[in-house]
Structures are given as C-alpha cells and as structure tokens.
Amino acid sequence: MKTIHTSGKRKEAVARATLTKGSGKVRINKALLETISPPAARLKIEEPLLLAEGIGEIDLQVSVRGGGVSSQVEAARLAIAKALVEFSKDKELEGRLLSYNRQLLVADVRRKEASKPNRHGQARAKRQKSYR
C-alpha cells in the first residue's frame, strides 16, 4: 500500500496532504469535501482532482492550519496537486496542471514583511521626510 505525504504553503497557511489508495473520499480538516463552504472555495480545491481524472480510486486527507480562508484553500490545492503528481508519476498530468494554473504545483513564496523596530508595527517607513 502506497502512502504519499505532501505539503503546500500560502502566506501563513500550511496544508499537509496524505494520499492513499481507497474509495475516493477527500477530507479537508476531517470534513468531507462536499460539505466545504463557501462553494467557490470547494471548486478551487476540486480543480486538481478534476484535471487528474482517471487516476483511480484514492483517499485524500488534508489538514490546513493558519492564515485566512483563501490562503488555506490555495495551500490545500497545492498540497493535493503535488500529491497527485507524485502518486501518478505522470509527466502529462504535471504538464496539464502547470499549463492550467502554475500555482497548482509551484508555491507562491511571498510572505508578510517583518516589522521594523520603532515603527509601531509597520513594515516600512511611512513618516514624513524632511529635505531642508
């Protein structure tokens, strides 16, 4: 029995996906994919699964923590897509996912800029400049 573990990150959200052979159930934080709301988030998570049709019967368990709703959705779909590619070892599937949306397999490395000292929580200087 083959088990695959992958992870995906987006901003502060981190998703860990576990893929095993099974009956075709997809769970996000122990909830079935069909029960995820809002529907737009569900559709976004389903994208890699729809592009990988014919991969066989698999079970996916995804746990997502941190960040906001959109960041969690994007982290989850990244982890799912990486797991599907690793499971199938199919270059055609990898090319299909990359051509559909590069964010499915390549993480967005942008993060929040660190706060600077004596700036009251601001990352960049915003105070008035004096030239005289």
DSSP file (Angstrom, degrees, kcal/mol; ACC not computed):
  #  RESIDUE AA STRUCTURE BP1 BP2  ACC     N-H-->O    O-->H-N    N-H-->O    O-->H-N    TCO  KAPPA ALPHA  PHI   PSI    X-CA   Y-CA   Z-CA
    1    1 A M              0   0    0      0, 0.0     2,-0.5     0, 0.0    19,-0.0   0.000 360.0 360.0 360.0 127.4    0.0    0.0    0.0
    2    2 A K        -     0   0    0      2,-0.0    19,-0.5    85,-0.0     2,-0.4  -0.794 360.0-174.6 -97.8 126.2    1.5    3.3   -1.1
    3    3 A T  E     -A   20   0A   0     -2,-0.5     2,-0.4    17,-0.1    17,-0.2  -0.976   4.3-165.3-120.6 133.6    1.1    6.4    1.1
    4    4 A I  E     -A   19   0A   0     15,-2.3    15,-2.7    -2,-0.4     2,-0.5  -0.969   3.0-164.7-122.7 131.9    2.2    9.8   -0.1
    5    5 A H  E     +A   18   0A   0     -2,-0.4     2,-0.3    13,-0.2    13,-0.2  -0.964  18.5 161.2-114.6 128.0    2.7   12.9    2.2
    6    6 A T  E     -A   17   0A   0     11,-2.4    11,-2.8    -2,-0.5     2,-0.3  -0.909  19.5-151.2-136.8 167.4    3.0   16.4    0.7
    7    7 A S  E     -A   16   0A   0     -2,-0.3     2,-0.3     9,-0.2     9,-0.2  -0.967   4.2-164.8-139.2 157.3    2.6   19.9    1.9
    8    8 A G  E     -A   15   0A   0      7,-2.4     7,-3.1    -2,-0.3     2,-0.4  -0.996   6.2-160.5-141.2 144.9    1.7   23.3    0.5
    9    9 A K  E     +A   14   0A   0     -2,-0.3    99,-0.5     5,-0.2     2,-0.3  -0.948  13.9 170.9-128.2 147.1    2.1   26.8    1.8
   10   10 A R  E >   -A   13   0A   0      3,-2.1     3,-2.5    -2,-0.4     2,-0.2  -0.851  68.9 -48.3-153.1 118.0    0.4   30.1    1.0
   11   11 A K  T 3  S-     0   0    0     99,-0.6    -1,-0.1    97,-0.5    56,-0.0  -0.396 125.3 -20.0  53.1-118.1    1.1   33.2    3.2
   12   12 A E  T 3  S+     0   0    0     -2,-0.2     2,-0.3    -3,-0.1    -1,-0.3   0.488 116.1 103.1 -95.7  -3.1    0.7   31.9    6.8
   13   13 A A  E <   -A   10   0A   0     -3,-2.5    -3,-2.1    53,-0.2     2,-0.4  -0.622  48.9-170.7 -86.2 137.1   -1.4   28.8    5.8
   14   14 A V  E     -AB   9  65A   0     51,-2.6    51,-2.1    -2,-0.3     2,-0.4  -0.995   1.5-168.0-127.6 127.1    0.2   25.4    5.8
   15   15 A A  E     -AB   8  64A   0     -7,-3.1    -7,-2.4    -2,-0.4     2,-0.5  -0.942   4.8-164.0-116.9 136.4   -1.6   22.3    4.4
   16   16 A R  E     -AB   7  63A   0     47,-2.6    47,-2.4    -2,-0.4     2,-0.4  -0.981  10.8-165.5-119.1 124.9   -0.4   18.7    4.8
   17   17 A A  E     -AB   6  62A   0    -11,-2.8   -11,-2.4    -2,-0.5     2,-0.5  -0.890   8.9-165.9-114.1 139.8   -2.0   16.1    2.5
   18   18 A T  E     -AB   5  61A   0     43,-2.6    43,-2.3    -2,-0.4     2,-0.5  -0.991   9.3-165.6-123.3 122.3   -1.9   12.3    2.8
   19   19 A L  E     +AB   4  60A   0    -15,-2.7   -15,-2.3    -2,-0.5     2,-0.3  -0.927  15.3 161.8-112.9 128.4   -2.9   10.3   -0.2
   20   20 A T  E     -AB   3  59A   0     39,-2.4    39,-3.7    -2,-0.5     2,-0.2  -0.938  46.0 -93.1-136.0 160.4   -3.7    6.6    0.0
   21   21 A K  E    S+ B   0  58A   0    -19,-0.5    37,-0.3    -2,-0.3     2,-0.2  -0.538  72.9 110.0 -69.9 141.5   -5.5    4.1   -2.2
   22   22 A G  S    S-     0   0    0     35,-1.6    35,-0.1    -2,-0.2    -1,-0.1  -0.780  76.0 -43.7-174.6-141.7   -9.1    3.9   -1.2
   23   23 A S  S    S-     0   0    0     -2,-0.2    36,-0.1    34,-0.0    35,-0.1   0.370  81.9 -92.2-104.9   3.2  -12.6    4.6   -2.1
   24   24 A G  S    S+     0   0    0      1,-0.3     2,-0.3    34,-0.1    35,-0.2   0.691  70.3 151.9  97.1  20.3  -12.4    8.2   -3.4
   25   25 A K        -     0   0    0      7,-0.0    35,-2.7     8,-0.0     2,-0.5  -0.684  26.2-164.3 -88.0 138.2  -13.0   10.2   -0.3
   26   26 A V  E     -c   60   0A   0     -2,-0.3     7,-2.4    33,-0.2     2,-0.4  -0.986   8.8-174.7-121.6 121.4  -11.5   13.7    0.1
   27   27 A R  E     -cD  61  32A   0     33,-2.8    35,-2.7    -2,-0.5     2,-0.5  -0.960  12.6-165.7-120.7 132.8  -11.4   15.2    3.6
   28   28 A I  E >  S-cD  62  31A   0      3,-3.0     3,-1.9    -2,-0.4    35,-0.2  -0.976  85.5 -17.0-114.8 117.7  -10.3   18.7    4.5
   29   29 A N  T 3  S-     0   0    0     33,-3.6    -1,-0.2    -2,-0.5    34,-0.1   0.911 129.0 -55.2  49.4  47.3   -9.7   19.1    8.2
   30   30 A K  T 3  S+     0   0    0     32,-0.4     2,-0.4     1,-0.2    -1,-0.3   0.447 117.4 113.2  68.4   4.2  -11.8   15.9    8.8
   31   31 A A  E <  S-D   28   0A   0     -3,-1.9    -3,-3.0     1,-0.0    -1,-0.2  -0.875  75.3-108.2-104.8 138.5  -14.8   17.3    6.8
   32   32 A L  E >   -D   27   0A   0     -2,-0.4     3,-1.6    -5,-0.2     4,-0.4  -0.313  26.3-120.1 -61.8 146.3  -15.8   15.8    3.5
   33   33 A L  G >  S+     0   0    0     -7,-2.4     3,-1.5     1,-0.3    -1,-0.1   0.840 111.0  62.9 -57.3 -35.5  -15.0   18.0    0.5
   34   34 A E  G 3  S+     0   0    0      1,-0.3    -1,-0.3    -8,-0.2     8,-0.1   0.741 101.4  52.2 -63.9 -22.2  -18.8   18.1   -0.4
   35   35 A T  G <  S+     0   0    0     -3,-1.6    -1,-0.3     2,-0.0     2,-0.2   0.481  81.3 115.8 -94.0  -2.2  -19.5   19.9    2.9
   36   36 A I    <   -     0   0    0     -3,-1.5     6,-0.2    -4,-0.4    -3,-0.0  -0.469  58.9-129.4 -69.9 133.6  -16.9   22.6    2.5
   37   37 A S  S    S+     0   0    0     -2,-0.2    -2,-0.0     4,-0.1    -3,-0.0  -0.968  77.5  51.0-129.9 150.8  -18.4   26.1    2.2
   38   38 A P  S >> S-     0   0    0      0, 0.0     4,-1.7     0, 0.0     3,-0.7   0.505  75.8-136.9 -73.1 160.0  -18.3   28.6    0.5
   39   39 A P  H 3> S+     0   0    0      0, 0.0     4,-2.5     0, 0.0     5,-0.2   0.812 101.7  61.4 -59.0 -31.4  -18.9   26.8   -2.8
   40   40 A A  H 3> S+     0   0    0      1,-0.2     4,-1.9     2,-0.2     5,-0.1   0.893 104.3  48.8 -63.2 -38.4  -16.2   28.9   -4.5
   41   41 A A  H <> S+     0   0    0     -3,-0.7     4,-2.0     2,-0.2    -1,-0.2   0.906 110.1  51.7 -66.2 -41.7  -13.6   27.5   -2.1
   42   42 A R  H  X S+     0   0    0     -4,-1.7     4,-2.0     1,-0.2    -2,-0.2   0.923 109.4  49.5 -60.5 -44.9  -14.8   24.0   -2.8
   43   43 A L  H  X S+     0   0    0     -4,-2.5     4,-1.0     1,-0.2    -1,-0.2   0.888 109.2  52.1 -62.1 -39.2  -14.5   24.4   -6.5
   44   44 A K  H  < S+     0   0    0     -4,-1.9     3,-0.4     1,-0.2    -1,-0.2   0.881 110.5  47.4 -65.7 -37.9  -11.0   25.8   -6.2
   45   45 A I  H  < S+     0   0    0     -4,-2.0     4,-0.5     1,-0.2    -1,-0.2   0.837 109.4  55.3 -70.1 -32.5   -9.9   22.8   -4.1
   46   46 A E  H  X S+     0   0    0     -4,-2.0     4,-2.5     1,-0.2     3,-0.4   0.687  83.4  89.4 -73.8 -18.8  -11.5   20.4   -6.7
   47   47 A E  H  X S+     0   0    0     -4,-1.0     4,-2.2    -3,-0.4     5,-0.2   0.895  88.5  43.9 -51.1 -52.5   -9.6   21.8   -9.6
   48   48 A P  H  > S+     0   0    0      0, 0.0     4,-1.1     0, 0.0    -1,-0.3   0.864 113.7  52.8 -64.1 -30.8   -6.5   19.5   -9.4
   49   49 A L  H  4 S+     0   0    0     -4,-0.5    -2,-0.2    -3,-0.4     6,-0.2   0.893 110.1  47.3 -68.6 -38.7   -8.8   16.5   -8.8
   50   50 A L  H >< S+     0   0    0     -4,-2.5     3,-0.9     1,-0.2    -1,-0.2   0.873 111.3  50.8 -69.7 -37.1  -10.9   17.3  -11.9
   51   51 A L  H 3< S+     0   0    0     -4,-2.2    -1,-0.2    -5,-0.3    -2,-0.2   0.735 108.0  55.0 -71.6 -21.3   -7.7   17.8  -14.0
   52   52 A A  T >< S+     0   0    0     -4,-1.1     3,-0.9    -5,-0.2    -1,-0.3  -0.137  77.1 156.8-103.3  36.7   -6.4   14.4  -12.8
   53   53 A E  T <   +     0   0    0     -3,-0.9    -3,-0.1     1,-0.2    -4,-0.0  -0.287  60.3  33.4 -62.7 148.9   -9.4   12.3  -13.9
   54   54 A G  T 3  S+     0   0    0      2,-0.1    -1,-0.2     1,-0.0     3,-0.1   0.658  76.8 123.0  81.4  17.0   -8.7    8.6  -14.4
   55   55 A I  S <  S-     0   0    0     -3,-0.9     2,-0.2     1,-0.3    -2,-0.1   0.654  72.9-117.1 -83.8 -14.6   -6.1    8.5  -11.7
   56   56 A G        -     0   0    0      2,-0.1     2,-0.7   -35,-0.0    -1,-0.3  -0.522  48.4 -34.5 108.2-178.1   -8.0    5.7   -9.9
   57   57 A E  S    S+     0   0    0     -2,-0.2   -35,-1.6    -3,-0.1     2,-0.3  -0.720  70.9 160.1 -85.5 114.7   -9.7    5.4   -6.5
   58   58 A I  E     -B   21   0A   0     -2,-0.7     2,-0.4   -37,-0.3   -37,-0.3  -0.945  33.6-137.9-133.7 154.3   -7.7    7.3   -3.9
   59   59 A D  E     -B   20   0A   0    -39,-3.7   -39,-2.4    -2,-0.3     2,-0.4  -0.933  18.4-163.8-109.4 137.3   -8.4    8.8   -0.5
   60   60 A L  E     -Bc  19  26A   0    -35,-2.7   -33,-2.8    -2,-0.4     2,-0.5  -0.984   7.7-173.3-123.4 129.3   -7.0   12.2    0.4
   61   61 A Q  E     -Bc  18  27A   0    -43,-2.3   -43,-2.6    -2,-0.4     2,-0.4  -0.988  10.4-177.7-119.8 121.6   -6.7   13.6    3.9
   62   62 A V  E     -Bc  17  28A   0    -35,-2.7   -33,-3.6    -2,-0.5     2,-0.5  -0.974  10.1-168.6-122.5 130.3   -5.7   17.3    4.1
   63   63 A S  E     -B   16   0A   0    -47,-2.4   -47,-2.6    -2,-0.4     2,-0.4  -0.982  10.4-171.8-117.1 129.4   -5.1   19.2    7.3
   64   64 A V  E     +B   15   0A   0     -2,-0.5     2,-0.3   -49,-0.2   -49,-0.2  -0.961   6.5 174.3-124.4 135.7   -4.8   23.0    7.0
   65   65 A R  E     +B   14   0A   0    -51,-2.1   -51,-2.6    -2,-0.4    -2,-0.0  -0.972  40.8  17.4-137.9 152.6   -3.8   25.5    9.7
   66   66 A G  S    S+     0   0    0     -2,-0.3   -53,-0.2   -53,-0.2   -52,-0.1   0.146  82.8  54.6  79.6 165.4   -3.0   29.2    9.9
   67   67 A G  S    S-     0   0    0    -55,-0.2    -1,-0.2   -54,-0.1     2,-0.1  -0.092  88.1 -57.7  71.1-170.3   -3.8   32.1    7.5
   68   68 A G     >  -     0   0    0    -55,-0.0     4,-2.3     1,-0.0     5,-0.2  -0.331  57.6 -87.0-100.6-175.0   -7.2   33.1    6.2
   69   69 A V  H  > S+     0   0    0      1,-0.2     4,-2.2     2,-0.2     5,-0.2   0.932 125.3  45.6 -62.0 -49.4   -9.8   31.1    4.2
   70   70 A S  H  > S+     0   0    0      1,-0.2     4,-2.4     2,-0.2    -1,-0.2   0.905 113.5  49.5 -63.7 -41.9   -8.4   31.9    0.7
   71   71 A S  H  > S+     0   0    0      1,-0.2     4,-2.3     2,-0.2    -1,-0.2   0.891 110.8  50.5 -64.4 -38.8   -4.8   31.2    1.8
   72   72 A Q  H  X S+     0   0    0     -4,-2.3     4,-2.4     2,-0.2    -1,-0.2   0.898 109.9  50.5 -65.3 -40.1   -5.9   27.9    3.3
   73   73 A V  H  X S+     0   0    0     -4,-2.2     4,-2.4     2,-0.2    -2,-0.2   0.932 112.6  45.8 -62.8 -46.1   -7.8   26.9    0.1
   74   74 A E  H  X S+     0   0    0     -4,-2.4     4,-1.7     1,-0.2    -2,-0.2   0.865 112.9  50.1 -68.4 -35.6   -4.7   27.7   -2.1
   75   75 A A  H  X S+     0   0    0     -4,-2.3     4,-2.2    -5,-0.2    -1,-0.2   0.904 111.6  49.6 -66.3 -40.5   -2.4   25.8    0.3
   76   76 A A  H  X S+     0   0    0     -4,-2.4     4,-2.5     1,-0.2    -2,-0.2   0.916 110.4  48.3 -65.6 -44.0   -4.7   22.8    0.2
   77   77 A R  H  X S+     0   0    0     -4,-2.4     4,-2.4     1,-0.2    -1,-0.2   0.859 110.7  52.4 -67.8 -32.5   -5.0   22.7   -3.6
   78   78 A L  H  X S+     0   0    0     -4,-1.7     4,-2.3    -5,-0.2    -1,-0.2   0.934 111.3  46.1 -64.5 -46.4   -1.2   23.0   -3.9
   79   79 A A  H  X S+     0   0    0     -4,-2.2     4,-2.0     2,-0.2    -2,-0.2   0.896 113.8  49.3 -63.4 -40.6   -0.7   20.0   -1.5
   80   80 A I  H  X S+     0   0    0     -4,-2.5     4,-2.4     2,-0.2    -2,-0.2   0.933 111.4  48.2 -64.7 -46.8   -3.4   18.0   -3.3
   81   81 A A  H  X S+     0   0    0     -4,-2.4     4,-2.2     1,-0.2     5,-0.2   0.907 111.4  49.9 -62.7 -42.0   -1.9   18.7   -6.8
   82   82 A K  H  X S+     0   0    0     -4,-2.3     4,-2.2    22,-0.3    -1,-0.2   0.899 111.2  49.9 -63.3 -39.6    1.7   17.8   -5.6
   83   83 A A  H  X S+     0   0    0     -4,-2.0     4,-2.4     2,-0.2    -2,-0.2   0.904 110.0  50.3 -65.1 -41.8    0.3   14.5   -4.1
   84   84 A L  H  X S+     0   0    0     -4,-2.4     4,-2.4     2,-0.2     5,-0.2   0.906 111.9  47.1 -64.1 -42.0   -1.5   13.6   -7.3
   85   85 A V  H  X S+     0   0    0     -4,-2.2     4,-2.3     1,-0.2     5,-0.5   0.915 113.8  47.6 -66.4 -42.3    1.6   14.2   -9.4
   86   86 A E  H  < S+     0   0    0     -4,-2.2    -2,-0.2    -5,-0.2    -1,-0.2   0.881 113.7  48.7 -65.9 -37.3    3.8   12.2   -7.0
   87   87 A F  H  < S+     0   0    0     -4,-2.4    -2,-0.2    -5,-0.2    -1,-0.2   0.929 119.7  35.2 -67.2 -46.4    1.3    9.3   -6.9
   88   88 A S  H  < S-     0   0    0     -4,-2.4    -2,-0.2    -5,-0.2    -1,-0.2   0.767  84.3-152.0 -82.6 -25.6    0.8    9.0  -10.7
   89   89 A K     <  +     0   0    0     -4,-2.3     2,-0.6    -5,-0.2    -3,-0.1   0.868  43.5 151.9  51.8  38.8    4.4    9.8  -11.7
   90   90 A D     >  -     0   0    0     -5,-0.5     4,-1.9     1,-0.1    -1,-0.2  -0.891  39.3-166.0-107.7 114.1    2.8   11.1  -14.9
   91   91 A K  H  > S+     0   0    0     -2,-0.6     4,-2.4     1,-0.2     5,-0.2   0.817  91.6  58.2 -66.9 -30.3    4.6   13.9  -16.8
   92   92 A E  H  > S+     0   0    0      2,-0.2     4,-2.3     1,-0.2    -1,-0.2   0.907 106.4  47.4 -66.2 -41.4    1.5   14.6  -18.9
   93   93 A L  H  > S+     0   0    0      2,-0.2     4,-2.6     1,-0.2     5,-0.2   0.918 111.3  51.5 -64.0 -43.7   -0.6   15.3  -15.7
   94   94 A E  H  X S+     0   0    0     -4,-1.9     4,-2.3     1,-0.2    -2,-0.2   0.917 111.5  47.1 -60.0 -43.6    2.2   17.5  -14.4
   95   95 A G  H  X S+     0   0    0     -4,-2.4     4,-2.4     2,-0.2    -1,-0.2   0.881 110.9  52.2 -64.4 -38.8    2.2   19.5  -17.7
   96   96 A R  H  X S+     0   0    0     -4,-2.3     4,-1.8     2,-0.2    -2,-0.2   0.916 111.4  46.3 -64.0 -43.5   -1.6   19.7  -17.7
   97   97 A L  H  X S+     0   0    0     -4,-2.6     4,-2.5     2,-0.2     7,-0.3   0.911 113.9  48.3 -65.6 -42.5   -1.6   21.1  -14.2
   98   98 A L  H  < S+     0   0    0     -4,-2.3    -2,-0.2    -5,-0.2    -1,-0.2   0.890 113.0  47.0 -65.8 -39.4    1.2   23.6  -14.9
   99   99 A S  H  < S+     0   0    0     -4,-2.4    -1,-0.2    -5,-0.2    -2,-0.2   0.828 112.9  49.8 -73.7 -29.5   -0.5   24.8  -18.1
  100  100 A Y  H  < S-     0   0    0     -4,-1.8     2,-0.3     1,-0.3    -2,-0.2   0.959 138.8 -19.6 -70.4 -51.4   -3.9   25.2  -16.4
  101  101 A N    ><  -     0   0    0     -4,-2.5     3,-2.1    -5,-0.2     4,-0.3  -0.807  52.3-151.6-161.5 115.0   -2.5   27.2  -13.5
  102  102 A R  G >> S+     0   0    0      1,-0.3     4,-2.1    -2,-0.3     3,-1.4   0.778  94.0  71.4 -61.1 -27.1    1.1   27.3  -12.4
  103  103 A Q  G 34 S+     0   0    0      1,-0.3    -1,-0.3     2,-0.2     5,-0.1   0.627  82.7  73.3 -65.7 -12.2    0.0   28.0   -8.8
  104  104 A L  G <4 S+     0   0    0     -3,-2.1   -22,-0.3    -7,-0.3    -1,-0.3   0.820 116.7  14.2 -70.7 -29.9   -1.2   24.4   -8.6
  105  105 A L  T <4 S+     0   0    0     -3,-1.4     2,-0.5    -4,-0.3    -2,-0.2   0.581 118.8  66.9-120.3 -16.1    2.4   23.0   -8.4
  106  106 A V  S  < S-     0   0    0     -4,-2.1    -1,-0.2    -8,-0.0     2,-0.1  -0.940  78.8-129.7-114.8 122.9    4.6   26.0   -7.7
  107  107 A A        -     0   0    0     -2,-0.5     2,-0.7     1,-0.1   -97,-0.1  -0.364  17.5-120.2 -70.7 145.7    4.3   27.7   -4.3
  108  108 A D        -     0   0    0    -99,-0.5   -97,-0.5    -5,-0.1    -1,-0.1  -0.791  24.5-162.9 -84.0 114.3    3.9   31.4   -4.0
  109  109 A V        +     0   0    0     -2,-0.7     2,-0.2   -99,-0.1    -1,-0.1   0.474  47.4 120.0 -85.2  -0.9    6.9   32.4   -2.0
  110  110 A R        +     0   0    0      3,-0.0   -99,-0.6     1,-0.0     2,-0.3  -0.442  38.3 174.6 -68.1 134.0    5.6   35.9   -1.0
  111  111 A R        -     0   0    0     -2,-0.2     2,-0.2  -101,-0.1     3,-0.0  -0.857  40.4 -78.1-131.8 167.5    5.3   36.3    2.7
  112  112 A K        -     0   0    0     -2,-0.3     2,-0.2     1,-0.1     3,-0.1  -0.455  53.0-112.5 -67.2 135.7    4.4   39.2    5.0
  113  113 A E        -     0   0    0     -2,-0.2    -1,-0.1     1,-0.1    11,-0.1  -0.462  35.4-106.1 -71.6 141.4    7.3   41.6    5.5
  114  114 A A        -     0   0    0     -2,-0.2     2,-0.1     1,-0.1    -1,-0.1  -0.353  35.5-107.7 -67.9 145.2    8.8   41.7    9.0
  115  115 A S        -     0   0    0     -3,-0.1     8,-0.2     1,-0.1    -1,-0.1  -0.473  31.8-133.0 -72.6 144.2    8.0   44.7   11.2
  116  116 A K    >   -     0   0    0      6,-1.6     3,-1.0    -2,-0.1     5,-0.4  -0.662  28.8 -93.2 -96.7 154.1   10.9   47.1   11.8
  117  117 A P  T 3  S+     0   0    0      0, 0.0    -1,-0.1     0, 0.0     0, 0.0  -0.331 105.5  14.1 -66.8 148.4   11.9   48.4   15.2
  118  118 A N  T 3  S+     0   0    0      1,-0.1    -2,-0.0    -2,-0.0     0, 0.0   0.766  97.5 103.7  60.5  30.2   10.4   51.8   16.3
  119  119 A R  S X  S-     0   0    0     -3,-1.0     3,-1.0     3,-0.1    -1,-0.1   0.314  88.7-119.0-119.1   3.3    7.8   51.7   13.5
  120  120 A H  T 3  S-     0   0    0      1,-0.2     3,-0.1    -4,-0.1    -5,-0.0   0.914  79.4 -42.4  57.6  47.8    4.8   50.8   15.7
  121  121 A G  T 3  S+     0   0    0     -5,-0.4     2,-0.3     1,-0.3    -1,-0.2   0.405 106.8 129.3  85.6  -2.4    4.1   47.5   13.8
  122  122 A Q    <   -     0   0    0     -3,-1.0    -6,-1.6    -6,-0.2    -1,-0.3  -0.627  51.2-149.5 -88.4 146.5    4.7   48.9   10.3
  123  123 A A  S    S+     0   0    0     -2,-0.3     2,-0.3    -8,-0.2    -1,-0.1   0.848  77.9  35.3 -81.5 -34.8    7.0   47.1    8.0
  124  124 A R  S    S-     0   0    0     -5,-0.1     2,-0.2   -11,-0.1    -8,-0.0  -0.804  94.0 -89.5-122.4 161.4    8.2   50.2    6.0
  125  125 A A        +     0   0    0     -2,-0.3    -2,-0.1     1,-0.1    -6,-0.1  -0.488  44.4 163.0 -68.9 130.0    8.9   53.8    6.8
  126  126 A K        +     0   0    0     -2,-0.2    -1,-0.1     2,-0.1     2,-0.1   0.305  35.5 113.0-128.5   4.9    5.8   56.0    6.4
  127  127 A R  S    S-     0   0    0      1,-0.1     2,-0.1     0, 0.0    -2,-0.0  -0.388  77.8 -84.3 -82.1 163.2    6.8   59.1    8.3
  128  128 A Q        -     0   0    0     -2,-0.1     2,-0.4     1,-0.1    -1,-0.1  -0.343  39.3-136.5 -69.1 139.7    7.4   62.4    6.6
  129  129 A K        -     0   0    0     -3,-0.1     2,-0.5    -2,-0.1    -1,-0.1  -0.776  10.8-149.6 -96.1 140.9   10.8   63.1    5.1
  130  130 A S        -     0   0    0     -2,-0.4     0, 0.0     1,-0.1     0, 0.0  -0.943  14.9-178.9-112.2 129.8   12.5   66.5    5.6
  131  131 A Y              0   0    0     -2,-0.5    -1,-0.1     1,-0.1    -2,-0.0   0.425 360.0 360.0-107.3  -0.4   14.8   67.8    2.9
  132  132 A R              0   0    0      0, 0.0    -1,-0.1     0, 0.0    -2,-0.0   0.400 360.0 360.0-122.4 360.0   15.8   71.1    4.5
